[in-house]
Amino acid sequence: MKWKLLVAVATVATFVSASVRAEDAKKAEEVTVKGEVLDMACYLDHGAHGEKHKGCAETCIESGLPVGIKAEDGTVYLLVGEHKPMNKELAKHAAETITVKGKKVSRDGINMIENAEIVP
């Protein structure tokens, strides 16, 4: 893995999460998204996803690297819980299709679902 990319992705995830101001929160849209749980570092670096990448993705997510979801329409979102990472919850779902709901926010081409929670 390219550590510079990993640090950049983690920094962006932290920045986007922390930079949503009160006025932006009003614009946040509640969404429900179904898609594949991604290890964002490997996905962005070399397009890794799917069943063949499940073991690596689980390891990367468990180790604290950014986690996301690729929606059925192809949109990729970072996933963040309520002001905390969701890695412990999501690692076991690496490369699986799940449904999450939360507030969708976007800035400078980066999409995120914050206050995300897994729904049945």
BELPESUL-V30349 format. One line per field, one symbol per residue. ss: DSSP state (a for helix, b for strand, c for the rest). burial: I if it has 24 or more other ideal C-beta (glycine too) atoms within 12 Angstrom, else O. A space follows every 50 residues. Layout:
BEGIN
ss=???
burial=???
END
This chain:
BEGIN
ss=ccaaaaaaaaaaaaaaaacccaaaaaacbbbbbbbbbbbaaaaaaacccc aaaaaaaaaaaaccccbbbbbccccbbbbcccccccaaaaaaabccbbbb bbbbbbbccbbbbbbbbbbc
burial=OOOOOIOOIIOIIOOIIOOIOOOOOOOOOOIOIOIIIIIIIIIIIOOIIO OOIIOIIIOIIOOIIIIIIIIOOOOIIIIIIOOOIIIOOIIOIIIIOIII OIIIIOOOOIIIIIIIIIOO
END
